[in-house]
Amino acid sequence: MRQCSAPTRGVEIPARPRAVRYLRCMIDKRFFDELNERISDAFRSSPVQDIEKNLKALLASGFSRLDLVLREDFEVQQKLLERAQTKLAELEARISELESKRTTG
């Protein structure tokens, strides 16, 4: 068995083809943890987040100036209006019926 001279020094690796030994020596959990941390730091300090935050604030202020309602609120009001229209049609029919009875009676 040969020893790995990469970041995992002192770990014995069974004799395998050279490429497999090289790749195994190169893979180190600490390397990936450090890489992940660096990428996360880069995203945290990236101007993209600032741009996204500013864009959201801009859109929110623009939408607040408009007379917009949530879809859920709109659907509730639509159902209420449909009920009111149905009730109005029933009442109009009843009034017509009462008026016709009054004129004939």
Kinemage of the C-alpha trace (Angstrom):
@kinemage 1
@onewidth
@group {chain A} dominant
@subgroup {mainchain}
@vectorlist {calphas} color= white
{ca met a 1} P 0.000 0.000 0.000
{ca arg a 2} L 1.107 3.542 -0.712
{ca gln a 3} L 0.610 6.643 1.336
{ca cys a 4} L -1.234 9.629 -0.001
{ca ser a 5} L 0.766 12.811 -0.231
{ca ala a 6} L -2.282 15.042 -0.756
{ca pro a 7} L -4.369 16.659 2.022
{ca thr a 8} L -5.119 13.258 3.575
{ca arg a 9} L -1.469 12.547 4.467
{ca gly a 10} L -0.831 9.453 6.473
{ca val a 11} L -3.860 7.611 5.081
{ca glu a 12} L -2.901 4.389 3.418
{ca ile a 13} L -4.527 3.753 0.079
{ca pro a 14} L -4.567 0.274 -1.490
{ca ala a 15} L -2.689 -0.125 -4.760
{ca arg a 16} L -5.072 0.981 -7.533
{ca pro a 17} L -4.672 2.578 -10.906
{ca arg a 18} L -2.827 5.878 -10.625
{ca ala a 19} L -5.857 8.061 -11.541
{ca val a 20} L -8.021 6.482 -8.848
{ca arg a 21} L -5.291 6.973 -6.220
{ca tyr a 22} L -4.843 10.587 -7.299
{ca leu a 23} L -8.563 11.370 -7.139
{ca arg a 24} L -8.937 9.707 -3.781
{ca cys a 25} L -6.027 11.729 -2.420
{ca met a 26} L -7.529 14.941 -3.785
{ca ile a 27} L -10.939 14.412 -2.173
{ca asp a 28} L -10.962 15.856 1.304
{ca lys a 29} L -14.078 16.830 3.260
{ca arg a 30} L -12.374 19.908 4.680
{ca phe a 31} L -11.715 21.124 1.152
{ca phe a 32} L -15.417 20.966 0.262
{ca asp a 33} L -16.447 22.546 3.562
{ca glu a 34} L -14.043 25.419 2.973
{ca leu a 35} L -15.201 25.790 -0.631
{ca asn a 36} L -18.839 25.849 0.481
{ca glu a 37} L -18.047 28.480 3.102
{ca arg a 38} L -16.233 30.676 0.590
{ca ile a 39} L -19.078 30.446 -1.914
{ca ser a 40} L -21.619 31.272 0.805
{ca asp a 41} L -19.545 34.288 1.886
{ca ala a 42} L -19.328 35.455 -1.710
{ca phe a 43} L -23.105 35.260 -2.106
{ca arg a 44} L -23.711 37.023 1.200
{ca ser a 45} L -21.453 39.915 0.282
{ca ser a 46} L -22.633 39.966 -3.320
{ca pro a 47} L -24.295 43.118 -4.658
{ca val a 48} L -26.987 40.849 -6.091
{ca gln a 49} L -28.703 40.665 -2.697
{ca asp a 50} L -28.656 44.445 -2.375
{ca ile a 51} L -30.106 44.799 -5.856
{ca glu a 52} L -32.782 42.222 -5.083
{ca lys a 53} L -33.690 43.937 -1.797
{ca asn a 54} L -33.853 47.353 -3.481
{ca leu a 55} L -35.944 45.993 -6.350
{ca lys a 56} L -38.413 44.388 -3.933
{ca ala a 57} L -38.725 47.655 -2.006
{ca leu a 58} L -39.246 49.580 -5.233
{ca leu a 59} L -41.941 47.189 -6.431
{ca ala a 60} L -43.645 47.161 -3.021
{ca ser a 61} L -43.814 50.957 -2.944
{ca gly a 62} L -45.115 51.036 -6.521
{ca phe a 63} L -47.787 48.458 -5.800
{ca ser a 64} L -48.829 50.233 -2.607
{ca arg a 65} L -49.632 53.347 -4.664
{ca leu a 66} L -51.918 51.341 -6.936
{ca asp a 67} L -55.375 50.206 -5.905
{ca leu a 68} L -54.543 46.501 -5.953
{ca val a 69} L -56.187 43.746 -3.949
{ca leu a 70} L -55.111 40.222 -3.201
{ca arg a 71} L -56.558 37.505 -5.408
{ca glu a 72} L -58.203 35.881 -2.367
{ca asp a 73} L -59.933 39.116 -1.383
{ca phe a 74} L -61.101 39.609 -4.963
{ca glu a 75} L -62.597 36.108 -5.097
{ca val a 76} L -64.428 36.643 -1.789
{ca gln a 77} L -65.904 39.917 -3.052
{ca gln a 78} L -66.857 38.253 -6.324
{ca lys a 79} L -68.797 35.531 -4.477
{ca leu a 80} L -70.549 38.148 -2.327
{ca leu a 81} L -71.527 40.094 -5.450
{ca glu a 82} L -72.907 36.963 -7.104
{ca arg a 83} L -75.029 36.233 -4.016
{ca ala a 84} L -76.271 39.825 -3.923
{ca gln a 85} L -77.208 39.699 -7.617
{ca thr a 86} L -79.103 36.440 -7.094
{ca lys a 87} L -80.977 37.887 -4.112
{ca leu a 88} L -81.768 41.067 -6.079
{ca ala a 89} L -83.196 39.025 -8.954
{ca glu a 90} L -85.367 37.074 -6.483
{ca leu a 91} L -86.611 40.279 -4.839
{ca glu a 92} L -87.385 41.894 -8.212
{ca ala a 93} L -89.381 38.818 -9.201
{ca arg a 94} L -91.293 38.923 -5.908
{ca ile a 95} L -92.041 42.659 -6.285
{ca ser a 96} L -93.325 42.071 -9.801
{ca glu a 97} L -95.512 39.241 -8.514
{ca leu a 98} L -96.901 41.394 -5.664
{ca glu a 99} L -97.556 44.328 -8.010
{ca ser a 100} L -99.394 42.093 -10.444
{ca lys a 101} L -101.559 40.701 -7.593
{ca arg a 102} L -102.308 44.227 -6.372
{ca thr a 103} L -103.434 45.494 -9.752
{ca thr a 104} L -105.636 42.477 -10.376
{ca gly a 105} L -107.057 42.222 -6.904
